[in-house]
């Protein structure tokens, strides 16, 4: 099943400890239905220095969250919005926000 949230979209977290935070999608894993969102679900990882110029230590990085816990953020409506797919006038598919009706992007 094709997901309606893609890399680069701005989403809002609707469930979990980071509920209410917004961020840009860094990556999408369609098989596991998980997304990595910028500045959301930060976890600490201990990293060893791999070379002389790379420093080791404890780093913070984003962890993946389930796709059902995020919703596309519609800036025009100022809230989360469901995503619909419609046929454009030129015959191609396009994604649109159901909250404002605004076109998001053409579908590949």
PASEBA-1860 file (N, C-alpha, C; in nm, 3 decimals):
! residues 108
1> XXXXXXXX> 0.084/-0.118/0.000/0.000/0.000/0.000/0.089/0.125/0.000 ~ 0.061/0.215/-0.090/0.139/0.338/-0.099/0.102/0.432/0.015 ~ 0.203/0.490/0.077/0.180/0.581/0.188/0.158/0.722/0.135 ~ 0.082/0.800/0.208/0.052/0.936/0.166/0.147/1.038/0.228 ~ 0.235/0.992/0.317/0.336/1.081/0.376/0.470/1.048/0.314 ~ 0.539/1.152/0.270/0.665/1.131/0.199/0.779/1.207/0.265 ~ 0.899/1.175/0.223/1.018/1.245/0.270/1.007/1.392/0.233 ~ 1.037/1.479/0.331/1.031/1.623/0.307/0.901/1.688/0.351
9> XXXXXXXX> 0.797/1.609/0.376/0.670/1.664/0.423/0.683/1.714/0.566 ~ 0.604/1.814/0.602/0.597/1.860/0.740/0.480/1.788/0.806 ~ 0.508/1.723/0.919/0.405/1.646/0.989/0.394/1.692/1.133 ~ 0.281/1.659/1.196/0.259/1.684/1.337/0.238/1.549/1.404 ~ 0.296/1.532/1.523/0.283/1.407/1.597/0.150/1.412/1.673 ~ 0.066/1.309/1.656/-0.067/1.309/1.716/-0.081/1.212/1.832 ~ 0.025/1.134/1.861/0.018/1.040/1.973/0.158/1.014/2.025 ~ 0.167/0.982/2.154/0.295/0.947/2.214/0.351/1.061/2.297
17> XXXXXXXX> 0.475/1.042/2.343/0.539/1.141/2.430/0.565/1.274/2.361 ~ 0.583/1.274/2.230/0.613/1.396/2.155/0.489/1.455/2.089 ~ 0.372/1.426/2.143/0.246/1.473/2.085/0.245/1.626/2.075 ~ 0.207/1.676/1.957/0.200/1.820/1.935/0.321/1.878/1.866 ~ 0.432/1.805/1.861/0.552/1.856/1.795/0.538/1.843/1.644 ~ 0.597/1.937/1.573/0.598/1.931/1.427/0.742/1.920/1.380 ~ 0.759/1.864/1.263/0.893/1.849/1.206/0.886/1.798/1.065 ~ 1.000/1.800/0.998/1.011/1.755/0.861/1.046/1.608/0.859
25> XXXXXXXX> 0.987/1.532/0.768/1.013/1.388/0.756/1.150/1.370/0.691 ~ 1.239/1.298/0.760/1.373/1.273/0.708/1.379/1.146/0.626 ~ 1.303/1.042/0.667/1.299/0.918/0.591/1.170/0.843/0.620 ~ 1.131/0.759/0.525/1.009/0.679/0.536/1.045/0.534/0.505 ~ 1.002/0.442/0.593/1.019/0.298/0.570/0.881/0.239/0.547 ~ 0.846/0.216/0.420/0.713/0.167/0.387/0.689/0.025/0.435 ~ 0.794/-0.058/0.437/0.777/-0.197/0.480/0.739/-0.206/0.628 ~ 0.807/-0.129/0.712/0.780/-0.131/0.856/0.679/-0.026/0.899
33> XXXXXXXX> 0.634/0.058/0.805/0.540/0.168/0.829/0.590/0.261/0.939 ~ 0.713/0.306/0.924/0.773/0.396/1.023/0.836/0.515/0.952 ~ 0.839/0.628/1.023/0.900/0.749/0.969/0.997/0.807/1.072 ~ 1.098/0.876/1.023/1.191/0.949/1.109/1.162/1.097/1.088 ~ 1.128/1.167/1.197/1.091/1.307/1.191/1.198/1.389/1.262 ~ 1.233/1.501/1.201/1.336/1.589/1.253/1.298/1.644/1.390 ~ 1.389/1.631/1.488/1.374/1.682/1.625/1.259/1.617/1.703 ~ 1.219/1.495/1.665/1.112/1.422/1.734/1.166/1.285/1.774
41> XXXXXXXX> 1.133/1.240/1.895/1.177/1.113/1.953/1.329/1.102/1.952 ~ 1.391/1.197/2.019/1.537/1.196/2.028/1.582/1.091/2.128 ~ 1.678/1.009/2.087/1.734/0.904/2.173/1.884/0.926/2.181 ~ 1.943/0.879/2.291/2.088/0.892/2.309/2.155/0.762/2.266 ~ 2.259/0.776/2.187/2.335/0.661/2.139/2.482/0.683/2.175 ~ 2.546/0.578/2.226/2.689/0.583/2.257/2.764/0.546/2.130 ~ 2.852/0.635/2.087/2.923/0.614/1.962/3.073/0.613/1.987 ~ 3.138/0.514/1.932/3.283/0.502/1.943/3.348/0.587/1.834
49> XXXXXXXX> 3.464/0.644/1.867/3.540/0.720/1.768/3.596/0.623/1.666 ~ 3.561/0.639/1.541/3.604/0.546/1.435/3.740/0.583/1.378 ~ 3.775/0.709/1.380/3.905/0.751/1.328/3.962/0.858/1.420 ~ 4.081/0.903/1.390/4.149/0.999/1.477/4.077/1.134/1.480 ~ 4.016/1.172/1.368/3.952/1.303/1.365/3.803/1.300/1.403 ~ 3.746/1.181/1.421/3.606/1.171/1.461/3.599/1.151/1.612 ~ 3.513/1.229/1.676/3.502/1.223/1.821/3.392/1.126/1.862 ~ 3.419/1.048/1.966/3.319/0.956/2.018/3.242/1.022/2.131
57> XXXXXXXX> 3.148/0.949/2.187/3.072/1.001/2.299/2.925/0.969/2.284 ~ 2.844/1.037/2.363/2.701/1.016/2.359/2.641/1.119/2.265 ~ 2.571/1.070/2.161/2.508/1.161/2.064/2.358/1.143/2.072 ~ 2.286/1.248/2.034/2.140/1.240/2.027/2.101/1.232/1.881 ~ 2.012/1.139/1.849/1.964/1.128/1.712/1.817/1.092/1.714 ~ 1.751/1.109/1.602/1.608/1.080/1.592/1.586/0.930/1.572 ~ 1.483/0.878/1.638/1.442/0.739/1.620/1.313/0.737/1.539 ~ 1.283/0.623/1.480/1.164/0.610/1.397/1.038/0.598/1.484
65> XXXXXXXX> 0.929/0.655/1.435/0.799/0.640/1.500/0.701/0.585/1.399 ~ 0.594/0.525/1.448/0.499/0.460/1.360/0.423/0.564/1.277 ~ 0.391/0.525/1.156/0.323/0.614/1.062/0.186/0.659/1.112 ~ 0.120/0.576/1.191/-0.013/0.611/1.240/-0.008/0.720/1.347 ~ 0.111/0.749/1.401/0.124/0.850/1.505/0.158/0.988/1.450 ~ 0.163/1.003/1.319/0.188/1.134/1.258/0.077/1.167/1.160 ~ 0.059/1.297/1.139/-0.042/1.346/1.046/0.021/1.462/0.970 ~ -0.010/1.474/0.844/0.044/1.582/0.764/0.000/1.716/0.822
73> XXXXXXXX> 0.094/1.810/0.835/0.063/1.942/0.891/0.031/2.037/0.777 ~ -0.088/2.096/0.784/-0.132/2.192/0.684/-0.112/2.332/0.740 ~ -0.015/2.406/0.685/0.017/2.540/0.736/-0.097/2.637/0.711 ~ -0.169/2.619/0.603/-0.280/2.710/0.571/-0.393/2.695/0.673 ~ -0.423/2.571/0.711/-0.526/2.546/0.811/-0.472/2.559/0.953 ~ -0.340/2.546/0.969/-0.278/2.558/1.100/-0.297/2.437/1.189 ~ -0.324/2.322/1.129/-0.346/2.199/1.206/-0.314/2.079/1.119 ~ -0.325/1.962/1.178/-0.303/1.838/1.104/-0.417/1.817/1.005
81> XXXXXXXX> -0.385/1.753/0.893/-0.485/1.732/0.790/-0.472/1.593/0.730 ~ -0.585/1.537/0.694/-0.582/1.411/0.621/-0.542/1.439/0.477 ~ -0.487/1.339/0.412/-0.438/1.355/0.275/-0.529/1.278/0.181 ~ -0.567/1.342/0.073/-0.646/1.278/-0.030/-0.569/1.275/-0.160 ~ -0.613/1.192/-0.253/-0.553/1.184/-0.386/-0.663/1.208/-0.487 ~ -0.636/1.301/-0.582/-0.734/1.329/-0.686/-0.662/1.337/-0.820 ~ -0.742/1.329/-0.926/-0.689/1.337/-1.061/-0.685/1.484/-1.102 ~ -0.569/1.531/-1.145/-0.555/1.669/-1.189/-0.614/1.685/-1.329
89> XXXXXXXX> -0.623/1.808/-1.375/-0.680/1.835/-1.508/-0.596/1.776/-1.620 ~ -0.465/1.762/-1.597/-0.379/1.704/-1.699/-0.376/1.552/-1.694 ~ -0.452/1.491/-1.603/-0.463/1.345/-1.596/-0.370/1.280/-1.495 ~ -0.282/1.356/-1.434/-0.192/1.299/-1.334/-0.257/1.304/-1.196 ~ -0.205/1.220/-1.106/-0.256/1.218/-0.970/-0.184/1.324/-0.888 ~ -0.256/1.385/-0.793/-0.195/1.482/-0.704/-0.248/1.462/-0.563 ~ -0.162/1.491/-0.464/-0.204/1.483/-0.325/-0.261/1.619/-0.284 ~ -0.364/1.616/-0.198/-0.420/1.741/-0.150/-0.461/1.728/-0.005
97> XXXXXXXX> -0.466/1.841/0.063/-0.506/1.846/0.203/-0.657/1.850/0.210 ~ -0.714/1.761/0.291/-0.859/1.760/0.306/-0.908/1.874/0.395 ~ -0.817/1.936/0.472/-0.856/2.047/0.559/-0.875/2.176/0.480 ~ -0.781/2.205/0.389/-0.788/2.330/0.314/-0.816/2.310/0.166 ~ -0.801/2.187/0.116/-0.822/2.160/-0.026/-0.704/2.198/-0.113 ~ -0.595/2.243/-0.050/-0.478/2.288/-0.123/-0.398/2.170/-0.177 ~ -0.346/2.182/-0.298/-0.265/2.077/-0.359/-0.128/2.073/-0.292 ~ -0.083/1.951/-0.256/0.046/1.934/-0.190/0.155/1.904/-0.291
105> XXXX> 0.138/1.802/-0.373/0.238/1.768/-0.473/0.179/1.670/-0.572 ~ 0.245/1.660/-0.684/0.205/1.561/-0.785/0.250/1.424/-0.738 ~ 0.172/1.323/-0.768/0.206/1.186/-0.729/0.282/1.122/-0.844 ~ 0.389/1.048/-0.810/0.472/0.983/-0.913/0.402/0.863/-0.971
END
